[in-house]
Amino acid sequence: MVNLGSHDQLSEGDIGENANLQGTDLFDADLRGAYLTHANLDDADLINADLRGVDLRNASLRGTDLYGADLDGANLSKADLSTADLRNVDLFMADLSDANIEAADLGGAGLFDATLENANLDHADLRSADLPDANLRNVSLTETDLRNANLERVDLSNAKLHGTKVAGANVSTTRINNTTTITRGEEQRVISKQMLADLGAIIRSRNS
């Protein structure tokens, strides 16, 4: 269902695969279930947009403002969300596998049961984000800010943490394994409870 409402400069025919919507005003638009694979949405305004179930595989959303948008069940696999504003976005059960989320702002975002396997989260801001049961296997978390985030039952197997901030995060049931690593200086080590304690949190180690 696509309802562009007051966005009369667009028609439903403008919404589709390979669409060029760069810089477009889609504030509060209803794009539920839209097929936007390989679309260009760089710097678009999607504040409070309804994007439930939208297919954004391989789409480009660099610098896009998605503040407060609803992306429940959306497919963002291999999408480029670098520097996007994803604050307070709802990404329940969304697929962000292999996505580039570098330097994006996900403060307060809801990622319950979301899939972020192999994603690049370097320099991303996830302060106070809610990620219970999220899959973060093989993710890169260089200089990522996870302070005060809810990481209950999050799977960090084979994740790479370098300068990651986790102080105040809920990590009591977060899962790591013997391939979850932390880099200090030039040295990379398998992460341990003591190392995480030094960062201000303790994770219960489990083998996946």
C-alpha positions as CSV (number, residue, x, y, z in Angstrom):
1,M,0.0,0.0,0.0
2,V,1.4,3.3,-1.1
3,N,-0.3,6.5,0.0
4,L,1.7,9.7,-0.8
5,G,-0.9,12.0,0.8
6,S,0.1,15.6,0.4
7,H,3.2,14.7,-1.6
8,D,1.4,15.5,-4.8
9,Q,4.7,16.2,-6.6
10,L,5.1,12.4,-6.8
11,S,2.9,9.6,-8.2
12,E,2.9,6.0,-7.3
13,G,4.7,5.4,-10.5
14,D,7.7,7.2,-9.0
15,I,8.0,4.6,-6.3
16,G,9.7,1.4,-7.4
17,E,12.9,-0.4,-8.2
18,N,15.8,1.9,-9.1
19,A,13.7,5.0,-8.2
20,N,15.6,8.2,-7.9
21,L,14.2,9.9,-4.8
22,Q,17.3,11.7,-3.7
23,G,16.5,14.7,-1.5
24,T,12.8,14.1,-1.8
25,D,10.3,15.2,0.8
26,L,8.5,12.1,2.0
27,F,7.7,13.4,5.5
28,D,4.9,11.2,7.1
29,A,4.4,9.3,3.8
30,D,2.7,5.9,3.8
31,L,5.0,3.6,1.8
32,R,4.0,0.3,3.4
33,G,5.1,-2.7,1.4
34,A,6.7,-0.6,-1.3
35,Y,9.3,-2.2,-3.6
36,L,12.4,0.1,-3.6
37,T,15.3,-2.1,-4.3
38,H,18.3,-0.3,-5.6
39,A,16.5,3.0,-5.1
40,N,18.4,6.3,-4.4
41,L,17.0,7.9,-1.3
42,D,20.1,9.8,-0.3
43,D,19.3,12.9,1.9
44,A,15.5,12.3,1.6
45,D,13.1,13.3,4.3
46,L,11.4,10.2,5.6
47,I,10.6,11.6,9.1
48,N,7.7,9.6,10.7
49,A,7.2,7.7,7.4
50,D,5.4,4.4,7.5
51,L,7.8,1.9,5.9
52,R,6.5,-1.3,7.3
53,G,7.5,-4.3,5.1
54,V,9.2,-2.1,2.6
55,D,11.8,-3.7,0.4
56,L,15.0,-1.6,0.4
57,R,17.5,-4.2,-0.6
58,N,20.7,-2.6,-2.0
59,A,19.1,0.9,-1.7
60,S,21.1,4.0,-0.9
61,L,19.9,6.0,2.1
62,R,23.1,8.0,2.9
63,G,22.3,10.9,5.1
64,T,18.6,10.2,4.9
65,D,16.4,11.5,7.8
66,L,14.3,8.6,9.0
67,Y,13.6,10.0,12.5
68,G,10.7,8.2,14.1
69,A,10.0,6.1,11.0
70,D,8.3,2.7,11.3
71,L,10.4,0.0,9.5
72,D,8.9,-3.1,11.1
73,G,9.7,-6.1,9.0
74,A,11.5,-4.0,6.4
75,N,14.2,-5.6,4.2
76,L,17.4,-3.4,4.2
77,S,19.8,-6.1,3.3
78,K,22.9,-4.6,1.7
79,A,21.5,-1.1,2.0
80,D,23.7,1.9,2.5
81,L,22.5,3.8,5.6
82,S,25.8,5.6,6.4
83,T,25.3,8.8,8.3
84,A,21.5,8.4,8.2
85,D,19.3,9.7,11.1
86,L,17.6,6.6,12.5
87,R,16.8,8.0,15.9
88,N,13.7,6.5,17.5
89,V,13.1,4.3,14.4
90,D,11.2,1.1,14.9
91,L,13.1,-1.8,13.2
92,F,11.3,-4.8,14.8
93,M,12.3,-7.9,12.9
94,A,13.9,-5.8,10.2
95,D,16.7,-7.4,8.0
96,L,19.8,-5.2,7.9
97,S,22.2,-8.0,7.1
98,D,25.3,-6.8,5.2
99,A,24.1,-3.2,5.5
100,N,26.5,-0.3,5.7
101,I,25.3,1.7,8.8
102,E,28.6,3.5,9.4
103,A,28.3,6.7,11.4
104,A,24.5,6.5,11.5
105,D,22.6,7.7,14.5
106,L,20.4,5.0,16.0
107,G,19.9,6.6,19.4
108,G,16.8,5.2,21.0
109,A,16.0,3.0,18.0
110,G,14.0,-0.2,18.5
111,L,15.7,-3.2,17.0
112,F,14.0,-6.1,18.7
113,D,14.8,-9.4,16.9
114,A,16.4,-7.5,14.1
115,T,19.1,-9.1,11.9
116,L,22.3,-7.2,11.4
117,E,24.6,-10.0,10.6
118,N,27.8,-8.9,8.7
119,A,26.7,-5.2,9.0
120,N,29.2,-2.4,9.3
121,L,28.3,-0.4,12.5
122,D,31.6,1.5,12.8
123,H,31.2,4.9,14.5
124,A,27.5,4.4,14.8
125,D,25.6,5.9,17.7
126,L,23.3,3.3,19.4
127,R,23.0,5.0,22.8
128,S,19.9,3.8,24.6
129,A,18.9,1.7,21.6
130,D,16.7,-1.4,22.3
131,L,18.2,-4.5,20.7
132,P,16.9,-7.6,22.6
133,D,17.3,-10.8,20.6
134,A,19.0,-9.0,17.7
135,N,21.5,-10.9,15.6
136,L,24.8,-9.0,15.4
137,R,27.0,-11.9,14.3
138,N,30.1,-10.9,12.4
139,V,29.4,-7.1,12.8
140,S,32.1,-4.5,12.9
141,L,31.8,-2.2,15.9
142,T,34.8,0.1,15.7
143,E,34.2,3.2,17.9
144,T,30.5,2.3,18.1
145,D,28.6,3.9,21.0
146,L,26.4,1.3,22.8
147,R,26.2,3.1,26.1
148,N,23.0,2.4,28.0
149,A,21.7,0.2,25.2
150,N,19.6,-2.9,25.9
151,L,21.7,-5.8,24.6
152,E,19.6,-8.6,26.2
153,R,20.2,-11.9,24.4
154,V,22.0,-10.1,21.6
155,D,24.3,-12.5,19.6
156,L,27.8,-10.9,19.2
157,S,29.4,-14.1,18.0
158,N,32.5,-13.2,15.9
159,A,31.8,-9.5,16.3
160,K,34.8,-7.1,16.2
161,L,34.9,-4.5,19.0
162,H,37.5,-1.8,18.7
163,G,37.1,1.2,20.9
164,T,33.4,0.2,21.5
165,K,31.7,2.0,24.3
166,V,29.4,-0.2,26.4
167,A,29.2,1.5,29.7
168,G,25.7,1.3,31.2
169,A,24.5,-1.2,28.6
170,N,22.4,-4.1,29.7
171,V,24.6,-7.0,28.7
172,S,23.9,-9.6,31.4
173,T,22.5,-12.1,28.8
174,T,24.5,-11.0,25.7
175,R,26.1,-13.8,23.9
176,I,29.7,-13.9,22.8
177,N,31.9,-16.8,21.7
178,N,35.6,-17.6,21.2
179,T,35.7,-15.6,18.0
180,T,34.3,-12.3,19.5
181,T,37.4,-10.1,19.5
182,I,38.5,-6.8,21.0
183,T,41.4,-4.7,19.6
184,R,43.7,-2.8,21.9
185,G,46.4,-0.8,20.2
186,E,47.9,-3.2,17.6
187,E,46.8,-6.3,19.5
188,Q,43.6,-8.2,18.8
189,R,42.4,-10.7,21.4
190,V,39.5,-12.9,22.0
191,I,37.2,-10.9,24.3
192,S,37.0,-11.8,27.9
193,K,34.8,-10.9,30.9
194,Q,37.7,-8.9,32.4
195,M,38.2,-6.9,29.3
196,L,34.5,-6.0,29.2
197,A,34.7,-5.2,32.8
198,D,37.4,-2.7,32.0
199,L,35.0,-1.1,29.5
200,G,32.3,-0.8,32.2
201,A,30.3,-3.9,31.6
202,I,30.4,-7.7,32.1
203,I,29.0,-10.1,29.5
204,R,28.3,-13.7,30.2
205,S,30.3,-15.7,27.8
206,R,28.6,-18.5,25.9
207,N,29.7,-20.6,23.0
208,S,27.3,-20.4,20.1
